[in-house]
């Protein structure tokens, strides 16, 4: 969609880009006509940019996004043997109960976590219940360590909003090609 777009060039002079693609304009940091910032920051000839947010505020905003990815990964399943198992909170409670049952675990058919349209079931055993419990603990530890490493790297950056925290996470089910 085309819109009237303005951008700031040398020493706050505003340039009218007339009709420009709004998506492209946004990618360039251009300000659409009618944006409330125009009235507050532009006197008709000179645009005075708002000061950037303080570094700590920018870091806090990125840290919130890292924590959201950490939580998403925490629920991305755990792999035991050839199968992935659910790792959402309700599944964790059920799996903890199975691990506590020890040798009394019933040989029930347990639904695995899969990206395939058809459900896959495995027979629950005491060893499998213990394996899921241990894999969940190991996964949580690795995910939290990855988030902390991303936090430290992001905080060391002078431009935390540009820090890419998409890599170096332990695998989740969506990371595997089935």
N, C-alpha and C positions, 0 to 999 in steps of 0.2 A: 504494500500500500504506500502511495506517495504522500509526503507531507512537507510542509514548509520546515526547513531545517536551518539551524544556525550553528556555527562553530566559532571558537575563539582562536585567533591567530595572534601574531606579534603584539605584545603589550596590551592584551585585552581587547583588541579591535574585533568586532563581531562581523563575520562574513555570512551573508545570506546565500545558501546553496539552492534557493528556490525550491522546486519540487525534487525531492530525492527519495529514494527507497528508504523507508523508515528502518528496516532491519539493518541495511548497510550503514545508515547514519548512526544508529545505536552502536554498531561495532566500532565506529570511528570516534565515539564519545561526543557526537554532535547533539545539540539540544533541540528538540522539536519546538516549533512556534507554539505558544500557548502554555508551555511548561511553566510552572509557578516560579521556577528559578530565574526565568528571564526578567520578570517584573522586579524581583528582589535584587538582582545582581547586575542588571543592564540599565544604564541611564539613557539609552537611545543611541549612544555612540561607542561606549566602552563597557565591556563586560568585566566585572570583578568576580573572579571565581571564589567560591566559598573555600575556606581553608580546609585542608584534608583533615580527616578525623585523626585524633591522636593515635600514635603507634599502638598503645595498649588496647584501645578500642578496636582497632583493625585486627590485632592479634586475637582478641576475644571473639570477634565475629568468625574468623577462620577456625578457631578452636571449636566453636559450636558445630561447624560443618564437619570437622574431623570426628567429633564425638558422635554425630549422626551416622557417619560412615562406620564407625566402630560398632555402634548398635546394630546397624544393618548387617554387618559381617557376623556379629554374635548370633544372629538368627539365620545365618546362611548354611546351617547344617554342619555335621561332623561326619567324617568318613571313618568307617571301621571295616577293614577288609575291602571287599569290592563294593560295598553299599554305603550310601549316605543316609544319615538319620536326622530327623527334625531336631532343631535346637532352640525352638521358641520356648517361652517360659512354661507353658502347660506341658509340653513334651518333656522338659527337664524334670518337672515334678514326677511325672510317671516313671521316667528312667531312673531317678533317684530311688523311688520305691522299689523298683526291680533290683537295683544294685544292693539295697539293704536286705532284700529277701534272700540273697545269697543262693544257696543250693535249692531253696524252695521256689525258685522262679518257675512258673508254669510254662509249658511248651506251647505257647500261643503263637498264632500267626501275627507278626508285627509288620505294620506298613512302613516301608522305607520312604525316604525323600528322593524324589526323582523329577527330572524335567520332562520325562516321557509322558505321553497322554495316558498310558496304561499303568495302573498301580502295580507295585512290586512288593510282595510280602516275603518275609523270611521267618523261620522258626526261632523264637526267642529261647535262649539258653542262659544259664548262669554266666558262662564265659562272655557271651555277647553283651549281656546287661552290664557286666563289669567293664568290658571294652568301650561301650558307649559312654559310661560314666567317666572313664579315664580320658577318652578322646575329647569329651566336653571340657574337662578341666584343662587339658593341654591347649585346646583351641582358645579358650578364654584367656589363658596366660599369654599366648602368642599374639592374639588380637590386641590386648591391652598394651603389650610391649610395642607393637607396631604403632599404635596411636600415640604413645609417649614419644617414640622416636620421631614421628611426624610433628608433634607439638614442639619438640626441641629444635628441629630443623626449621620449622616455620618461625619460631621466635628468634632464631638467629638471623633471619632474613630482614633486610631493610624494607622489603615490599611483601609483607606477609600475605596480602590479598592475591599475589601472583604465585604463591607456593602451590605446587602440584602434589597433592597427597593421595593420588589415585593408585600409586604403585606400592610394592613392598608390603602387602597384606598377606596373611596366611590364606590359603585357598578356601573358597566357599563353593557350593555346588554350581553356581552360575559361571565360575571360572573354568570348569572342566568342560571339554567338548565330549558330548556323549555320542 
